[in-house]
Amino acid sequence: MDIKPYNEAEAKKAQVEQMFDNIAPSYDLLNRVLTLGIDTTWRKKAINTIQKTTPEHLLDIATGTADIALEAYRLIKPTQITGIDISHEMLAKGREKVSKKGLDTTITLLKEDSENLSFSDNTFDVATASFGVRNFENLDKGLMEIQRVLQPGGQVVILEFTKPTSFPFKQLFNVYFKNILPVIGKFKSKDSRAYEYLYESVQAFPDYDLFLTRMRSAGFRDCSYKKLSLGICAIYQGYK
Ligand SMILES: C[S@@+](CC[C@H](N)C(=O)[O-])C[C@H]1O[C@@H](n2cnc3c(N)ncnc32)[C@H](O)[C@@H]1O
């Protein structure tokens, strides 16, 4: 079933854009609070999965408030970073952070749809996507677009929520994720659905081997994943 933020009638993409526009002001703070700051270590680990020491041009898909773009700059200094997202408000927050660090010439943030990128084939040597692909309207199209714009041999690194599988962590985490997190999210973000959608979309999303199958179908090779934090999320990676 296709999980959408607000209603069944409208297209998922428009609803996702609206939802992230709504929660943009509280997004970073809620990430830190709801994960006790662990989300920053997940992003760091994802960036450390990048094989190239100094990429020429890194594409950050669904860049949001630019956390991956900024951290990638700090850790591996790509010559150029392009971040794309469909949410104007998330990008605005990201641009503020990029400007504050004086990185406007290195990090460019653009309003683009991952499922229909404007870039030519073979443009980037690395692509990243953290907590973005689950929100695509058409996952296969989004993955194929990332593959298209990567150079042959280019690497994709995808960080995404997964479903923990081991007892009793799975049960304990589910109580938090399903019942507690949405209440805090609703209170702080003022969007009553966003953090319920988060739980529901993770339950419905193909994880682990199912996701690797989708990556391979999109044309990636040598695909693998690594579980993080007892399976709360995973880093997937592969090559064009
Ligand atoms: C959970 S946020 C992740 C943001 C950031 N990557 C991070 O790690 O915090 C998901 C982002 O995906 C974006 N998004 C969803 N569908 C998209 C699409 N089709 N094209 C581009 N961005 C998309 C949303 O607007 C949102 O900013």
The ligand as an SDF file (V2000), in Angstrom:
LIG
                    3D

 27 29  0  0  0  0  0  0  0  0999 V2000
   13.2870   13.1690    6.1110 C   0  0  0  0  0  0  0  0  0  0  0  0
   13.8240   14.4550    5.0500 S   0  0  0  0  0  0  0  0  0  0  0  0
   15.5490   14.1260    4.9310 C   0  0  0  0  0  0  0  0  0  0  0  0
   16.3630   15.3670    4.7620 C   0  0  0  0  0  0  0  0  0  0  0  0
   17.8780   15.1850    4.8820 C   0  0  0  0  0  0  0  0  0  0  0  0
   18.4020   14.3660    3.8130 N   0  0  0  0  0  0  0  0  0  0  0  0
   18.2730   14.6300    6.2110 C   0  0  0  0  0  0  0  0  0  0  0  0
   19.0420   13.6670    6.2790 O   0  0  0  0  0  0  0  0  0  0  0  0
   17.8370   15.1850    7.2340 O   0  0  0  0  0  0  0  0  0  0  0  0
   13.2330   13.9220    3.4920 C   0  0  0  0  0  0  0  0  0  0  0  0
   13.3830   14.9470    2.4020 C   0  0  0  0  0  0  0  0  0  0  0  0
   13.0760   14.3250    1.1440 O   0  0  0  0  0  0  0  0  0  0  0  0
   12.5170   15.3070    0.3110 C   0  0  0  0  0  0  0  0  0  0  0  0
   11.8690   14.6470   -0.8270 N   0  0  0  0  0  0  0  0  0  0  0  0
   10.8580   13.7820   -0.8140 C   0  0  0  0  0  0  0  0  0  0  0  0
   10.5390   13.3830   -2.0590 N   0  0  0  0  0  0  0  0  0  0  0  0
   11.4020   14.0100   -2.8860 C   0  0  0  0  0  0  0  0  0  0  0  0
   11.5970   14.0050   -4.2960 C   0  0  0  0  0  0  0  0  0  0  0  0
   10.8200   13.2990   -5.1080 N   0  0  0  0  0  0  0  0  0  0  0  0
   12.5920   14.7600   -4.8030 N   0  0  0  0  0  0  0  0  0  0  0  0
   13.3910   15.5080   -3.9820 C   0  0  0  0  0  0  0  0  0  0  0  0
   13.2440   15.5580   -2.6540 N   0  0  0  0  0  0  0  0  0  0  0  0
   12.2680   14.8090   -2.1020 C   0  0  0  0  0  0  0  0  0  0  0  0
   11.5880   16.0450    1.2640 C   0  0  0  0  0  0  0  0  0  0  0  0
   11.1710   17.2830    0.7660 O   0  0  0  0  0  0  0  0  0  0  0  0
   12.4460   16.1390    2.5220 C   0  0  0  0  0  0  0  0  0  0  0  0
   13.1730   17.3160    2.5940 O   0  0  0  0  0  0  0  0  0  0  0  0
  1  2  1  0
  2  3  1  0
  2 10  1  0
  3  4  1  0
  4  5  1  0
  5  6  1  0
  5  7  1  0
  7  8  2  0
  7  9  1  0
 10 11  1  0
 11 12  1  0
 11 26  1  0
 12 13  1  0
 13 14  1  0
 13 24  1  0
 14 15  1  0
 14 23  1  0
 15 16  2  0
 16 17  1  0
 17 18  1  0
 17 23  2  0
 18 19  1  0
 18 20  2  0
 20 21  1  0
 21 22  2  0
 22 23  1  0
 24 25  1  0
 24 26  1  0
 26 27  1  0
M  CHG  2   2   1   9  -1
M  END
$$$$
